[in-house]
């Protein structure tokens, strides 16, 4: 029975990593679609979101089965409950990528982002992709130095988010109402994407150390630690 349980637990971990890889692809394509007004890419992201949703449902069903049939305790229980929460977080990250793609699609053939902020959103896109890529690495290695890097990328996203407000409140801002709304929404989507990455980093930190990270810092650690 223990071998079966461990095999199921490994599959849960594999599913989380696969969800994270799909999120990385989605947010990367969404950013590119946003910055280049690429309708095809935007459609791909929107259509592919159901795959992330389906994987979350499968993972959650597996976790519920483990809770009901195996009655895990101590560390094993912590792993299963954390997996349920992380799958929901990854699903929300996929939704945020879809929202960005929907903004890009809604403004096609025009660009959704006002030209003066193109570089800011290019940096936001790059940071979000790093968050997703590092989340996958963290889920597969539990290397807490990677968790710290996710925190730093989130800090960058927060700063860039603030930069958009500074630009819009500047007396020279001349974008249309629709462009202003799009900038506000997409910047918020990216900022929330980073927050969700930090949430997963803290959850993995909890699995490794048994303690939650504080509100603003994910402690560094060594690779290969196990729950």
C-alpha positions as CSV (number, residue, x, y, z in Angstrom):
1,X,0.0,0.0,0.0
2,X,2.8,2.4,0.8
3,X,4.3,1.9,-2.7
4,X,1.0,2.7,-4.3
5,X,0.7,5.8,-2.1
6,X,4.2,7.0,-3.0
7,X,3.5,6.5,-6.7
8,X,0.3,8.5,-6.5
9,X,2.1,11.2,-4.6
10,X,4.8,11.4,-7.2
11,X,2.2,11.7,-9.9
12,X,0.7,14.7,-8.0
13,X,4.1,16.3,-8.1
14,X,4.5,15.6,-11.8
15,X,1.1,17.1,-12.5
16,X,2.0,20.3,-10.6
17,X,5.2,20.6,-12.6
18,X,3.3,20.1,-15.9
19,X,0.7,22.7,-14.9
20,X,3.5,25.1,-14.3
21,X,5.1,24.4,-17.7
22,X,1.8,25.1,-19.3
23,X,1.4,28.3,-17.4
24,X,4.9,29.4,-18.5
25,X,4.0,28.8,-22.1
26,X,0.7,30.6,-21.7
27,X,2.1,33.7,-20.1
28,X,5.0,33.9,-22.6
29,X,2.7,33.7,-25.6
30,X,0.2,36.1,-24.0
31,X,2.9,38.7,-23.5
32,X,4.1,38.3,-27.1
33,X,0.6,38.6,-28.4
34,X,0.1,41.7,-26.3
35,X,3.2,43.4,-27.5
36,X,3.0,42.5,-31.2
37,X,-0.8,42.4,-31.7
38,X,-0.6,38.8,-32.7
39,X,-4.1,37.5,-32.9
40,X,-3.1,33.9,-33.6
41,X,-1.0,33.7,-30.5
42,X,-3.7,35.3,-28.4
43,X,-6.2,32.7,-29.6
44,X,-3.8,29.9,-28.8
45,X,-3.5,31.0,-25.2
46,X,-7.2,31.4,-24.8
47,X,-7.9,28.0,-26.3
48,X,-5.2,26.2,-24.3
49,X,-6.4,27.4,-20.9
50,X,-8.9,24.6,-20.7
51,X,-5.9,22.2,-20.7
52,X,-4.6,23.8,-17.5
53,X,-8.2,23.7,-16.0
54,X,-8.5,20.0,-16.9
55,X,-5.2,19.1,-15.3
56,X,-6.2,21.0,-12.2
57,X,-9.4,18.9,-12.0
58,X,-7.5,15.7,-12.4
59,X,-4.9,16.6,-9.8
60,X,-7.5,17.6,-7.3
61,X,-9.4,14.4,-7.8
62,X,-6.2,12.5,-7.2
63,X,-5.5,14.5,-4.0
64,X,-9.1,13.9,-2.7
65,X,-8.7,10.2,-3.4
66,X,-5.4,10.1,-1.4
67,X,-7.1,11.9,1.5
68,X,-10.1,9.6,1.5
69,X,-8.5,6.3,0.8
70,X,-5.0,6.6,2.3
71,X,-5.8,8.9,5.3
72,X,-2.3,10.4,5.2
73,X,-0.9,12.0,8.4
74,X,2.0,14.3,9.3
75,X,4.3,15.1,6.3
76,X,2.2,13.2,3.8
77,X,-0.9,15.1,4.7
78,X,1.0,18.4,4.5
79,X,2.1,17.5,0.9
80,X,-1.4,16.6,-0.3
81,X,-3.1,19.6,1.2
82,X,-0.3,21.9,-0.2
83,X,-0.7,20.3,-3.6
84,X,-4.4,21.1,-3.6
85,X,-3.7,24.8,-2.8
86,X,-0.9,25.0,-5.4
87,X,-2.9,23.6,-8.1
88,X,-5.6,26.2,-7.5
89,X,-2.9,28.9,-7.6
90,X,-1.4,27.6,-10.9
91,X,-4.9,27.5,-12.4
92,X,-5.4,31.2,-11.5
93,X,-2.0,32.0,-13.0
94,X,-3.2,30.4,-16.2
95,X,-6.4,32.5,-16.0
96,X,-4.3,35.7,-15.7
97,X,-2.3,34.7,-18.9
98,X,-5.7,34.1,-20.6
99,X,-6.9,37.6,-19.5
100,X,-3.8,39.2,-21.0
101,X,-4.4,37.3,-24.3
102,X,-8.0,38.4,-24.3
103,X,-7.0,42.1,-24.0
104,X,-4.6,41.6,-26.9
105,X,-7.4,39.9,-29.0
106,X,-10.0,42.5,-28.1
107,X,-7.8,45.3,-29.5
108,X,-6.6,43.5,-32.6
109,X,-5.5,44.8,-35.1
110,X,-4.4,47.7,-32.9
111,X,-1.9,47.3,-30.0
112,X,-3.5,47.3,-26.6
113,X,-0.5,49.0,-24.9
114,X,0.2,52.7,-25.4
115,X,3.6,53.0,-27.2
116,X,5.3,54.9,-24.4
117,X,4.8,52.0,-22.0
118,X,5.9,49.3,-24.5
119,X,9.2,48.8,-22.8
120,X,7.6,48.6,-19.3
121,X,5.3,45.8,-20.4
122,X,8.1,44.0,-22.2
123,X,9.9,43.9,-18.8
124,X,6.7,42.8,-17.1
125,X,6.3,40.0,-19.6
126,X,9.9,38.9,-19.2
127,X,9.6,38.9,-15.4
128,X,6.3,36.9,-15.5
129,X,7.9,34.3,-17.7
130,X,10.8,34.0,-15.2
131,X,8.4,33.6,-12.4
132,X,6.6,30.7,-14.2
133,X,9.9,29.1,-15.3
134,X,11.3,29.3,-11.8
135,X,8.1,28.0,-10.3
136,X,8.5,24.8,-12.4
137,X,12.1,24.5,-11.2
138,X,11.1,25.0,-7.6
139,X,8.3,22.4,-7.9
140,X,10.8,19.8,-9.2
141,X,13.8,20.6,-7.1
142,X,12.5,22.3,-3.9
143,X,15.6,24.5,-4.1
144,X,14.8,27.4,-1.8
145,X,17.3,29.7,-3.6
146,X,14.9,29.5,-6.5
147,X,12.1,30.6,-4.2
148,X,14.1,33.7,-3.3
149,X,14.5,34.5,-7.0
150,X,10.8,34.3,-7.5
151,X,10.4,36.8,-4.7
152,X,12.8,39.2,-6.5
153,X,10.9,38.9,-9.8
154,X,7.7,39.7,-7.9
155,X,9.3,42.8,-6.4
156,X,10.3,43.9,-10.0
157,X,6.7,43.3,-11.2
158,X,5.4,45.4,-8.2
159,X,7.8,48.3,-9.2
160,X,6.8,48.1,-12.8
161,X,3.2,48.1,-11.8
162,X,3.8,51.3,-9.9
163,X,5.6,52.8,-12.9
164,X,2.4,52.4,-15.0
165,X,0.5,54.6,-12.5
166,X,3.3,57.2,-12.5
167,X,3.1,57.3,-16.3
168,X,-0.7,57.6,-16.4
169,X,-0.8,60.3,-13.7
170,X,1.8,62.3,-15.5
171,X,0.5,65.5,-17.0
172,X,1.7,64.5,-20.5
173,X,-0.4,61.3,-20.6
174,X,-2.5,61.5,-23.7
175,X,-3.8,57.9,-24.3
176,X,-7.4,57.2,-24.9
177,X,-9.8,56.0,-22.2
178,X,-9.7,52.5,-23.6
179,X,-5.8,52.5,-23.7
180,X,-5.8,53.7,-20.1
181,X,-8.2,50.9,-19.0
182,X,-6.1,48.3,-20.9
183,X,-2.9,49.5,-19.3
184,X,-4.5,49.4,-15.8
185,X,-5.9,45.9,-16.2
186,X,-2.9,44.3,-17.8
187,X,-0.5,45.8,-15.3
188,X,-2.7,44.4,-12.5
189,X,-2.8,41.0,-14.2
190,X,1.0,40.8,-14.2
191,X,1.3,42.1,-10.7
192,X,-1.1,39.4,-9.5
193,X,0.7,36.7,-11.5
194,X,3.9,37.5,-9.5
195,X,1.9,37.4,-6.2
196,X,0.7,33.9,-7.1
197,X,4.2,32.8,-7.9
198,X,5.3,34.0,-4.4
199,X,2.4,32.1,-2.9
200,X,3.7,28.8,-4.4
201,X,7.3,29.7,-3.3
202,X,6.0,30.1,0.3
203,X,4.1,26.9,0.1
204,X,7.1,24.9,-1.1
205,X,9.2,26.6,1.7
206,X,6.6,25.3,4.1
207,X,7.0,21.8,2.7
208,X,10.8,21.9,3.1
209,X,11.1,23.7,6.4
210,X,7.8,23.2,8.2
211,X,7.4,27.0,8.6
212,X,5.7,29.6,6.4
213,X,7.9,32.4,5.1
214,X,7.1,35.8,6.3
215,X,5.1,38.2,4.2
216,X,8.0,39.7,2.4
217,X,10.8,37.2,2.4
218,X,11.3,33.7,1.2
219,X,14.4,32.2,3.0
220,X,17.2,30.8,1.0
221,X,18.2,27.2,1.3
222,X,19.8,24.3,-0.3
223,X,18.7,22.2,-3.2
224,X,17.3,18.7,-2.8
225,X,15.6,19.2,0.5
226,X,12.5,17.0,1.0
227,X,9.4,17.2,3.0
